[in-house]
Amino acid sequence: MNISIFGLGYVGAVTAGCLAGKGHRIVGVDVSPAKVESLNLGLAPIIEPGLPELLKGARDDGRLRATTRCDEALRDTEVSIVCVGTPSSISGALDLSFVRGVLQEMGDCLRRTPKRHTLVLRSTMLPGSTESLIGELLGDLERSGMLSVYYYPEFLRESTAVADFEHPSLAVVGSRDAARPAEELMKSLFGVDTAVVNWPTAEMIKYACNAFHATKITFANEVGRLGKQLSIDSRIVMDLLCRDTKLNLSPYYMKPGNPFGGSCLPKDVRALTHRARLEGVSLPLMESLLGSNERHLQSLLGLIMESGASEIVILGLSFKSNTDDLRESSMVEVVQTLLGRGYPVRVFDPALNLAALVGSNKRVIDTKMPHIASLLRGDLASALGKGGLVVVAQKCASIEDLKRHLTPAHSVIDVNGWKELQALPVKCQGFCW
Ligand SMILES: NC(=O)c1ccc[n+]([C@@H]2O[C@H](COP(=O)([O-])OP(=O)(O)OC[C@H]3O[C@@H](n4cnc5c(N)ncnc54)[C@H](O)[C@@H]3O)[C@@H](O)[C@H]2O)c1
């Protein structure tokens, strides 16, 4: 294919070299004459292992040239990839002025000399950016069918960028339309199988990944700081932690849903951060966990209140499914708050047998909810009653039973994203998060 690449920095130069290496014909575009000249000489404008060879080979084979002129690049290509910078402004806000500049110029060129064109945005942009920039600057061309627009985030790391480009850790493309053309385009351009989602989801995944990477590094460093103070080799600790691919390095605990609770996580985070404070070691990330969890609980409560429902049904009271452990269960807090605000509440949790509760678990009931017996219903039908807002905190009833007993007078908050719930004929407040 004939491809323009706008922005010849770390991402753009690597993209140019690697796509030329796959046999595409590339026209690089940059506002910097020095970078353009460098590419025209087949020289890498940045230090990146493997890139000089790719660029030189492509230049020598006549598959790579560069220009400062947008119109010249668009004239000779059918696809444009935008890799210009999206730096932080002084306030911390994302600065989209370089992307805006490219799209504006592109729009002017395509209106002056109409031709069918495909635009692939790769610059990292916050959710909603593609929608608003395209609407503002290229909406007429997109609506007329002359321009197709995709958002395809880049996941390469500097210093291993060429290898990362060839074997991306993740490939996700955002498309306004059907999945098939997007998948086929990405395959023919980049040679990879790509998950297709909408624009904002593709924009968000890039930020979620980078925030997760930052969280991992910060977490490991906090373990390291506390370990050093306690004369523990935290590299051994983290190495062992990483050997657990069931709970630690796995999709487990990685789904938005209930706040965490139970007899261990809150208590142990509290104890660890307390000890760190005594040792004079600052652990801002770990210190923030309980506060963030509390915010999450408040968000759930907010959603319940905003629903306008006058009676509430809670499905699942214990801190997770198939246990009767009520200690630090977020749903106990939810029920208590709702009762305090005067809502009638009914609870269904088949794992709970009040008569069998003992020890600290029983104390939770005795101190926090002594009247819980009056809220608990032994069967789903009487818990659901004839209407109300159903907060599905656990899958403690089958979809078939819910289907049988939910009525149009019910609405549902689906805390954990239970897909089948969406298909039921009740008003769903949507996924909670
Ligand atoms: N660097 C990375 O490792 C990396 C990885 C993944 C994603 N990203 C994202 O990719 C984007 C590009 O990052 P980068 O590190 O390559 O940036 P960079 O600053 O190295 O390069 C950006 C280039 O765009 C050029 N440019 C600016 N305005 C232009 C215009 N109107 N027309 C043509 N060129 C123009 C600049 O002159 C510069 O050469 C950013 O959004 C970044 O967040 C970067």
The ligand as an SDF file (V2000), in Angstrom:
LIG
                    3D

 44 48  0  0  0  0  0  0  0  0999 V2000
    7.4460    7.1340   22.4180 N   0  0  0  0  0  0  0  0  0  0  0  0
    6.8210    6.0210   22.7570 C   0  0  0  0  0  0  0  0  0  0  0  0
    7.4030    5.0640   23.2780 O   0  0  0  0  0  0  0  0  0  0  0  0
    5.3360    5.8800   22.4870 C   0  0  0  0  0  0  0  0  0  0  0  0
    4.7430    4.6240   22.5890 C   0  0  0  0  0  0  0  0  0  0  0  0
    3.3950    4.4980   22.3340 C   0  0  0  0  0  0  0  0  0  0  0  0
    2.6480    5.6170   21.9830 C   0  0  0  0  0  0  0  0  0  0  0  0
    3.2490    6.8480   21.9060 N   0  0  0  0  0  0  0  0  0  0  0  0
    2.4290    7.9910   21.5160 C   0  0  0  0  0  0  0  0  0  0  0  0
    2.6860    8.2380   20.1240 O   0  0  0  0  0  0  0  0  0  0  0  0
    2.6540    9.6370   19.8650 C   0  0  0  0  0  0  0  0  0  0  0  0
    3.9790   10.0730   19.2580 C   0  0  0  0  0  0  0  0  0  0  0  0
    4.9870    9.8670   20.2300 O   0  0  0  0  0  0  0  0  0  0  0  0
    6.5270   10.0780   19.8650 P   0  0  0  0  0  0  0  0  0  0  0  0
    7.3000    9.6880   21.0710 O   0  0  0  0  0  0  0  0  0  0  0  0
    6.8370    9.4610   18.5530 O   0  0  0  0  0  0  0  0  0  0  0  0
    6.5630   11.6990   19.6990 O   0  0  0  0  0  0  0  0  0  0  0  0
    7.7710   12.5730   19.1860 P   0  0  0  0  0  0  0  0  0  0  0  0
    7.6590   13.8900   19.8790 O   0  0  0  0  0  0  0  0  0  0  0  0
    9.0610   11.8290   19.2310 O   0  0  0  0  0  0  0  0  0  0  0  0
    7.4430   12.7980   17.6320 O   0  0  0  0  0  0  0  0  0  0  0  0
    6.3570   13.5500   17.1800 C   0  0  0  0  0  0  0  0  0  0  0  0
    6.7050   14.1290   15.8200 C   0  0  0  0  0  0  0  0  0  0  0  0
    5.5630   14.7730   15.2920 O   0  0  0  0  0  0  0  0  0  0  0  0
    6.0310   15.8900   14.5290 C   0  0  0  0  0  0  0  0  0  0  0  0
    4.9250   16.8180   14.2360 N   0  0  0  0  0  0  0  0  0  0  0  0
    4.3200   17.7020   15.0540 C   0  0  0  0  0  0  0  0  0  0  0  0
    3.3660   18.3850   14.3710 N   0  0  0  0  0  0  0  0  0  0  0  0
    3.3440   17.8810   13.1220 C   0  0  0  0  0  0  0  0  0  0  0  0
    2.5550   18.1540   11.9590 C   0  0  0  0  0  0  0  0  0  0  0  0
    1.5930   19.0720   11.9550 N   0  0  0  0  0  0  0  0  0  0  0  0
    2.8070   17.4320   10.8600 N   0  0  0  0  0  0  0  0  0  0  0  0
    3.7670   16.4790   10.8470 C   0  0  0  0  0  0  0  0  0  0  0  0
    4.5520   16.1940   11.9060 N   0  0  0  0  0  0  0  0  0  0  0  0
    4.3370   16.8780   13.0190 C   0  0  0  0  0  0  0  0  0  0  0  0
    7.1350   16.4720   15.3970 C   0  0  0  0  0  0  0  0  0  0  0  0
    7.9930   17.3310   14.6780 O   0  0  0  0  0  0  0  0  0  0  0  0
    7.8250   15.1900   15.8670 C   0  0  0  0  0  0  0  0  0  0  0  0
    8.8510   14.8150   14.9750 O   0  0  0  0  0  0  0  0  0  0  0  0
    2.3160   10.3170   21.1810 C   0  0  0  0  0  0  0  0  0  0  0  0
    0.9250   10.5010   21.2580 O   0  0  0  0  0  0  0  0  0  0  0  0
    2.7670    9.3080   22.2130 C   0  0  0  0  0  0  0  0  0  0  0  0
    2.0570    9.4390   23.4320 O   0  0  0  0  0  0  0  0  0  0  0  0
    4.5800    6.9870   22.1440 C   0  0  0  0  0  0  0  0  0  0  0  0
  1  2  1  0
  2  3  2  0
  2  4  1  0
  4  5  1  0
  4 44  2  0
  5  6  2  0
  6  7  1  0
  7  8  2  0
  8  9  1  0
  8 44  1  0
  9 10  1  0
  9 42  1  0
 10 11  1  0
 11 12  1  0
 11 40  1  0
 12 13  1  0
 13 14  1  0
 14 15  2  0
 14 16  1  0
 14 17  1  0
 17 18  1  0
 18 19  2  0
 18 20  1  0
 18 21  1  0
 21 22  1  0
 22 23  1  0
 23 24  1  0
 23 38  1  0
 24 25  1  0
 25 26  1  0
 25 36  1  0
 26 27  1  0
 26 35  1  0
 27 28  2  0
 28 29  1  0
 29 30  1  0
 29 35  2  0
 30 31  1  0
 30 32  2  0
 32 33  1  0
 33 34  2  0
 34 35  1  0
 36 37  1  0
 36 38  1  0
 38 39  1  0
 40 41  1  0
 40 42  1  0
 42 43  1  0
M  CHG  2   8   1  16  -1
M  END
$$$$
